[in-house]
Amino acid sequence: MAHQKREGSSTDDDCASKRLKGTDAASETGGSVEGSVSQETAAEVTRTCQKESEAPLEKCTSDGKAVANSKVSGEQNMVLTAVEADAAEDKGCRPTMEDAWVLLPNAGAESPGSLRCAHFAIYDGHGGRLAADFAQKHLHQNVIAAGLPRELMDVKAAKKAIIDGFRRTDESLLQESTKGNWQDGATAVCVWILGQMVVVANAGDAKAVLARSTSTNGEGVVGDTKSQLKAIVLTREHKAIFPQERSRIQKAGGSVGSNGRLQGRIEVSRAFGDRQFKKVGLIATPDVHSFELTKKDHFIILGCDGLWGVFGPSDAVEFVQNQLKETSSASLAVRRLVKEAVRERRCKDNCTAVLIVFKH
């Protein structure tokens, strides 16, 4: 498995060398590249989720887009939807890039099975990028080791493996941070595509948004201006100020300050790392949802809080739809999304996005 961890580079030459390195690594490992539900959408999420640039932004993009081709599963006789994905990042006004991301179109390469497995993720670091890098390197391996289904899809087993994988990753990370005496943390938003099932997990305030067609036949075309795509938020933000999280924190012996932060210091209530807050209510347990892909589902946008600070879900879906209509390229669309966020909408935070496009 290739683990690509990149700081925001400042020159195109830097980008060129990293692109070459990433591409070589990907070819050696089978093409792997790493790098609150609103009231309006809650009902739709309940129905669909089962809980159990172009220059000069080239330097901010992945070293190789991820493509998982459609195929017929011999065991299940199922035609799989092809998937194309890519990532883009920009450090914004921050001095360093603390986000990490993962593109694994063949995420089951190290644990073969008949069930298609693809994995995509963003880890939004804070206080440094050590926690984000650690999760980027270890989470998927831990989820596989915890029993992620590789032959027949089992939603309950997948959810259990993902939750256990998060736990194992956080426990190992806390041990490493204690040895190294560092306090970094990272939120996470992750997607696993298992056969035709999409499983979404998140801890913190990074989001996943699904673009779903509202056309009557369910086969709206992304590039068709007559096709309306609805933005469905697939994740629930975890912030200390929210009543459910506040109650859990208080039961654990922590407190939420008048500024809405855990112990008056940290805004999120779930994250990897942050060992100084783990005894007062901060946890790494994710929310996990799943839904089965249909022709209505066109793409998913994963984004750190920097992206969603300047883009609303519907706004982002409309922007990406327009870019895909113009370019038919996930790579260009996600690069332009991040460029728009940072250069036009003045996102001051690190900004990272992963775009997963479904080719029905």
Backbone torsions as a table, in degrees:
resi	resn	phi	psi	omega
1	MET	NA	130.3	-179.5
2	ALA	-90.3	128.5	178.0
3	HIS	-109.0	111.3	179.6
4	GLN	-103.2	117.9	179.1
5	LYS	-123.6	117.1	-172.5
6	ARG	-128.4	131.6	166.5
7	GLU	-76.8	156.8	175.7
8	GLY	-63.8	119.6	-177.8
9	SER	-86.7	155.8	-173.1
10	SER	-105.6	-7.4	-179.1
11	THR	-135.2	156.6	177.2
12	ASP	-67.7	-28.2	177.4
13	ASP	-64.3	-42.1	176.6
14	ASP	-58.6	-44.3	-178.9
15	CYS	-62.3	-42.6	-177.8
16	ALA	-60.6	-43.5	-178.7
17	SER	-67.9	-38.4	179.8
18	LYS	-70.7	-34.7	179.1
19	ARG	-64.1	-42.4	179.7
20	LEU	-63.5	-45.2	-179.3
21	LYS	-62.7	-44.6	-179.3
22	GLY	-65.0	-40.1	-179.3
23	THR	-65.9	-41.4	178.1
24	ASP	-62.1	-45.1	-178.9
25	ALA	-63.1	-39.5	-179.0
26	ALA	-64.5	-41.1	-177.7
27	SER	-68.1	-30.1	179.4
28	GLU	-73.0	-23.8	-173.4
29	THR	-117.9	21.9	175.3
30	GLY	85.4	21.4	172.7
31	GLY	90.5	18.1	179.5
32	SER	-82.2	135.4	176.3
33	VAL	-131.2	133.0	178.0
34	GLU	-120.8	-154.5	-159.0
35	GLY	133.3	NA	NA
36	SER	NA	128.1	179.3
37	VAL	-50.7	119.8	-178.9
38	SER	-73.9	162.5	177.7
39	GLN	-60.3	-32.9	-177.3
40	GLU	-64.8	-34.0	-175.4
41	THR	-105.5	-7.0	-173.9
42	ALA	-58.8	-43.2	-178.5
43	ALA	-64.2	-40.0	-179.6
44	GLU	-67.4	-38.5	178.3
45	VAL	-64.3	-40.8	179.7
46	THR	-60.2	-39.3	-179.3
47	ARG	-71.8	-35.6	-171.0
48	THR	-98.5	-18.5	-175.6
49	CYS	-110.8	129.8	175.3
50	GLN	-100.3	120.2	-174.5
51	LYS	-78.0	-20.2	-158.7
52	GLU	-70.2	NA	NA
53	SER	NA	153.1	152.9
54	GLU	12.0	146.5	-179.5
55	ALA	-59.6	147.7	8.2
56	PRO	-92.1	13.2	-177.6
57	LEU	-86.1	6.5	-179.2
58	GLU	-57.2	-33.2	-177.3
59	LYS	-67.9	-13.1	-176.6
60	CYS	-99.8	7.2	-174.5
61	THR	-107.3	170.2	-178.8
62	SER	-71.3	163.3	-178.5
63	ASP	-84.2	-1.3	178.5
64	GLY	179.1	122.6	-177.3
65	LYS	-68.7	153.0	-178.8
66	ALA	-97.7	131.3	178.7
67	VAL	-132.8	123.7	174.0
68	ALA	-113.5	112.3	-175.0
69	ASN	-73.0	151.5	174.5
70	SER	-71.3	148.9	178.8
71	LYS	-159.2	170.2	176.9
72	VAL	-100.9	122.6	177.8
73	SER	-73.4	122.0	-177.7
74	GLY	-63.3	-39.0	-176.1
75	GLU	-73.4	-40.7	-174.5
76	GLN	-104.2	-2.4	-180.0
77	ASN	50.6	46.8	-175.0
78	MET	-118.4	131.8	175.1
79	VAL	-81.4	121.5	-176.2
80	LEU	-92.5	140.7	176.2
81	THR	-70.9	130.3	176.5
82	ALA	-69.6	149.2	-177.3
83	VAL	-128.6	131.5	172.6
84	GLU	-122.3	133.5	-176.8
85	ALA	-144.7	152.8	173.8
86	ASP	-155.9	168.3	-177.1
87	ALA	-131.0	155.6	174.2
88	ALA	-143.5	151.5	-179.4
89	GLU	-147.1	154.9	173.3
90	ASP	-152.7	136.0	-177.0
91	LYS	-77.0	-4.6	179.5
92	GLY	62.2	-137.4	-179.7
93	CYS	-90.6	0.9	-179.8
94	ARG	-75.6	149.6	-179.5
95	PRO	-68.8	-27.2	-179.0
96	THR	-135.6	160.1	174.6
97	MET	-95.2	120.5	-177.3
98	GLU	-110.4	4.4	178.1
99	ASP	-90.9	155.0	171.4
100	ALA	-137.0	153.7	-178.9
101	TRP	-141.9	163.8	-176.8
102	VAL	-134.8	133.3	169.4
103	LEU	-126.2	110.3	179.1
104	LEU	-130.2	86.6	-179.6
105	PRO	-66.6	-25.3	176.5
106	ASN	-121.6	69.4	-172.4
107	ALA	-74.9	-8.9	179.1
108	GLY	-97.9	12.4	-175.1
109	ALA	-58.4	-36.0	-177.9
110	GLU	-87.6	-5.8	177.4
111	SER	-141.7	74.8	-172.1
112	PRO	-56.8	148.0	176.8
113	GLY	-170.4	168.0	-177.5
114	SER	-78.6	-14.1	-178.0
115	LEU	-86.2	121.9	178.4
116	ARG	-57.7	134.8	-179.7
117	CYS	-136.2	117.0	173.7
118	ALA	-125.4	149.4	-175.8
119	HIS	-140.5	135.1	179.4
120	PHE	-139.4	143.3	-175.9
121	ALA	-158.9	157.1	169.0
122	ILE	-129.2	133.7	174.2
123	TYR	-117.3	115.9	-175.8
124	ASP	-97.9	102.5	-176.0
125	GLY	-78.5	153.9	171.8
126	HIS	-144.7	144.2	-175.4
127	GLY	75.4	14.5	-174.5
128	GLY	129.4	175.3	-178.2
129	ARG	-113.1	8.9	-177.6
130	LEU	-63.9	-40.7	179.4
131	ALA	-67.4	-41.2	178.8
132	ALA	-62.6	-43.6	178.8
133	ASP	-64.0	-39.8	-179.1
134	PHE	-64.7	-46.3	179.4
135	ALA	-64.0	-39.9	178.4
136	GLN	-57.5	-39.3	-175.1
137	LYS	-80.8	-33.3	-167.6
138	HIS	-113.8	-22.5	-170.6
139	LEU	-60.7	-51.8	-176.0
140	HIS	-62.6	-39.9	177.5
141	GLN	-59.5	-40.8	179.7
142	ASN	-68.9	-34.7	177.4
143	VAL	-67.0	-42.8	176.1
144	ILE	-60.1	-46.4	-178.5
145	ALA	-64.7	-26.7	-178.8
146	ALA	-81.7	-2.5	174.0
147	GLY	107.8	29.7	175.4
148	LEU	-57.8	129.2	-177.2
149	PRO	-55.1	134.5	180.0
150	ARG	-122.7	-7.9	-179.3
151	GLU	-116.8	-64.3	178.1
152	LEU	-116.1	138.2	-178.2
153	MET	-68.8	131.3	176.6
154	ASP	-138.6	105.0	-173.8
155	VAL	-60.6	-43.4	-179.5
156	LYS	-63.3	-41.4	179.2
157	ALA	-66.0	-38.8	178.8
158	ALA	-64.5	-45.4	179.2
159	LYS	-61.0	-44.8	179.8
160	LYS	-61.4	-42.7	-179.2
161	ALA	-65.1	-39.6	-179.4
162	ILE	-67.6	-45.4	178.7
163	ILE	-62.5	-42.2	179.0
164	ASP	-67.0	-37.7	177.5
165	GLY	-63.7	-39.5	174.9
166	PHE	-61.6	-44.4	-179.3
167	ARG	-62.3	-47.6	-179.6
168	ARG	-61.1	-41.7	-178.8
169	THR	-64.0	-43.8	-178.8
170	ASP	-67.5	-40.3	178.8
171	GLU	-61.7	-44.5	179.0
172	SER	-65.9	-40.3	-179.9
173	LEU	-62.7	-42.7	180.0
174	LEU	-63.4	-37.1	176.5
175	GLN	-63.8	-44.2	179.4
176	GLU	-64.9	-41.0	-178.4
177	SER	-68.7	-31.5	176.8
178	THR	-68.1	-43.8	177.9
179	LYS	-61.9	-42.9	-176.7
180	GLY	-88.5	-4.1	-179.9
181	ASN	55.6	49.1	174.4
182	TRP	-124.5	157.9	-170.2
183	GLN	-119.7	12.4	-174.8
184	ASP	-57.1	153.6	174.7
185	GLY	-136.1	170.0	178.7
186	ALA	-157.8	133.0	169.6
187	THR	-84.7	169.2	-175.6
188	ALA	-146.9	142.0	166.5
189	VAL	-134.8	125.5	-171.1
190	CYS	-134.2	148.7	175.0
191	VAL	-129.9	133.1	168.1
192	TRP	-117.3	132.5	174.6
193	ILE	-109.5	110.5	-176.1
194	LEU	-114.4	105.5	-172.2
195	GLY	62.9	-120.0	175.7
196	GLN	-104.3	9.5	-179.6
197	MET	-99.0	133.7	176.2
198	VAL	-106.4	126.1	178.6
199	VAL	-117.5	125.7	-176.1
200	VAL	-115.9	132.3	177.9
201	ALA	-131.7	140.8	177.2
202	ASN	-147.6	149.4	173.0
203	ALA	-139.4	113.9	-177.8
204	GLY	112.2	-147.5	-172.9
205	ASP	-113.7	9.6	171.3
206	ALA	-75.2	148.7	-172.7
207	LYS	-124.1	157.5	168.7
208	ALA	-122.8	131.5	-178.8
209	VAL	-126.7	127.2	179.2
210	LEU	-97.1	135.9	172.8
211	ALA	-99.2	113.7	-176.9
212	ARG	-120.8	135.6	-179.5
213	SER	-69.9	141.8	175.5
214	THR	-103.6	5.6	-179.5
215	SER	-65.6	151.1	-174.2
216	THR	-63.9	-33.6	-179.4
217	ASN	-88.8	-3.9	176.2
218	GLY	73.1	11.0	-176.1
219	GLU	-122.3	36.2	178.1
220	GLY	-58.1	144.3	-178.8
221	VAL	-93.5	133.8	-177.3
222	VAL	-54.4	-42.0	-176.5
223	GLY	-85.2	2.8	-178.1
224	ASP	-89.3	117.6	-177.3
225	THR	-63.3	-20.9	179.7
226	LYS	-82.1	-12.4	-179.3
227	SER	-87.1	120.6	178.6
228	GLN	-93.6	128.1	177.2
229	LEU	-108.4	128.9	178.9
230	LYS	-94.7	136.8	177.5
231	ALA	-87.7	122.8	178.8
232	ILE	-118.1	116.8	178.6
233	VAL	-76.7	121.4	-174.3
234	LEU	-94.8	-4.7	-173.6
235	THR	-124.1	160.5	175.0
236	ARG	-116.9	125.5	-179.3
237	GLU	-68.4	144.8	177.9
238	HIS	-115.3	99.5	178.1
239	LYS	-126.5	145.3	-175.3
240	ALA	-60.9	-26.5	-176.2
241	ILE	-75.0	-19.6	-178.4
242	PHE	-72.2	138.1	-173.2
243	PRO	-52.4	-45.8	-177.8
244	GLN	-63.7	-41.6	179.7
245	GLU	-72.9	-38.7	178.0
246	ARG	-59.3	-44.8	-179.9
247	SER	-61.8	-43.5	179.3
248	ARG	-63.2	-41.9	180.0
249	ILE	-62.5	-44.6	-178.7
250	GLN	-65.2	-37.1	177.2
251	LYS	-66.0	-27.0	179.6
252	ALA	-85.5	-0.2	178.6
253	GLY	95.9	4.3	178.2
254	GLY	-94.2	-177.9	179.4
255	SER	-141.9	158.5	176.1
256	VAL	-116.7	120.3	-176.1
257	GLY	-72.1	173.6	179.0
258	SER	-63.8	-18.6	177.4
259	ASN	-87.0	4.3	177.9
260	GLY	79.8	12.6	-177.1
261	ARG	-107.4	147.8	176.2
262	LEU	-62.1	124.8	-175.8
263	GLN	55.0	21.9	-179.2
264	GLY	73.5	11.2	-171.0
265	ARG	-125.8	-39.6	-172.9
266	ILE	-121.8	133.8	-173.5
267	GLU	-76.2	-41.5	-177.5
268	VAL	-81.0	154.2	-178.8
269	SER	-110.9	-4.4	176.2
270	ARG	-138.2	133.3	-178.8
271	ALA	-173.2	158.4	168.4
272	PHE	-74.8	148.5	174.6
273	GLY	74.5	-140.4	-177.9
274	ASP	52.5	52.0	-169.5
275	ARG	-61.5	-24.5	-179.9
276	GLN	-68.7	-14.1	-179.2
277	PHE	-109.8	-0.4	-174.1
278	LYS	-70.6	-21.0	179.0
279	LYS	-92.7	0.3	-178.3
280	VAL	-125.0	28.3	169.5
281	GLY	112.8	-12.3	177.7
282	LEU	-79.3	128.7	-177.9
283	ILE	-129.4	166.5	178.1
284	ALA	-111.3	12.2	-179.8
285	THR	-70.0	123.6	-177.1
286	PRO	-87.9	159.6	161.5
287	ASP	-84.1	139.0	-178.6
288	VAL	-128.6	129.3	179.1
289	HIS	-130.9	159.4	177.4
290	SER	-145.0	154.7	172.4
291	PHE	-154.8	156.5	179.8
292	GLU	-92.9	133.3	179.9
293	LEU	-64.9	135.5	171.2
294	THR	-130.5	176.0	179.7
295	LYS	-67.8	-11.4	176.4
296	LYS	-74.4	-22.0	-173.2
297	ASP	-90.6	120.6	-171.6
298	HIS	-107.2	-43.5	177.4
299	PHE	-162.1	161.5	174.8
300	ILE	-123.1	135.5	173.9
301	ILE	-107.7	121.9	169.1
302	LEU	-99.3	136.4	-179.9
303	GLY	-149.7	146.6	173.0
304	CYS	-75.5	174.3	-176.7
305	ASP	-66.0	-23.2	177.1
306	GLY	-61.8	-42.4	178.4
307	LEU	-64.1	-47.6	-175.3
308	TRP	-75.3	-9.3	174.1
309	GLY	-72.9	-21.3	-179.3
310	VAL	-120.5	-8.9	177.3
311	PHE	-122.8	129.6	167.1
312	GLY	-81.0	159.5	-178.8
313	PRO	-55.0	-48.8	-178.9
314	SER	-65.9	-38.0	178.7
315	ASP	-62.1	-44.5	-179.5
316	ALA	-65.8	-41.5	178.9
317	VAL	-62.6	-44.1	179.3
318	GLU	-63.7	-41.3	179.7
319	PHE	-62.3	-48.1	-178.8
320	VAL	-65.6	-40.5	178.2
321	GLN	-58.0	-42.8	179.2
322	ASN	-65.1	-38.4	179.5
323	GLN	-68.2	-40.2	178.9
324	LEU	-67.9	-33.0	175.8
325	LYS	-63.1	-38.6	-176.4
326	GLU	-80.0	-37.6	-170.4
327	THR	-116.3	-22.8	-173.7
328	SER	54.9	28.1	-176.0
329	SER	-128.0	120.0	175.7
330	ALA	-63.3	-36.7	-179.2
331	SER	-61.7	-50.9	-179.9
332	LEU	-66.0	-39.7	-177.6
333	ALA	-62.7	-44.3	-177.8
334	VAL	-72.6	-33.3	176.2
335	ARG	-63.7	-43.4	-179.3
336	ARG	-69.0	-32.6	177.0
337	LEU	-61.9	-47.4	-180.0
338	VAL	-68.4	-39.5	177.5
339	LYS	-60.5	-44.3	178.3
340	GLU	-60.8	-42.2	-178.2
341	ALA	-63.6	-43.5	-173.4
342	VAL	-86.1	-45.8	-170.5
343	ARG	-91.2	-27.8	-179.5
344	GLU	-102.8	-39.8	-176.8
345	ARG	-99.0	1.5	170.3
346	ARG	62.3	42.4	171.7
347	CYS	-62.3	122.7	-176.8
348	LYS	-93.4	-16.6	-178.3
349	ASP	-87.9	169.2	167.1
350	ASN	-54.5	141.8	-177.8
351	CYS	-131.0	117.8	-179.9
352	THR	-133.6	137.7	178.1
353	ALA	-138.9	145.9	170.1
354	VAL	-121.6	130.6	178.3
355	LEU	-113.3	124.1	179.7
356	ILE	-114.6	112.8	-176.0
357	VAL	-106.5	132.0	179.8
358	PHE	-97.5	125.1	-177.7
359	LYS	-104.6	90.2	-177.0
360	HIS	-77.6	NA	NA
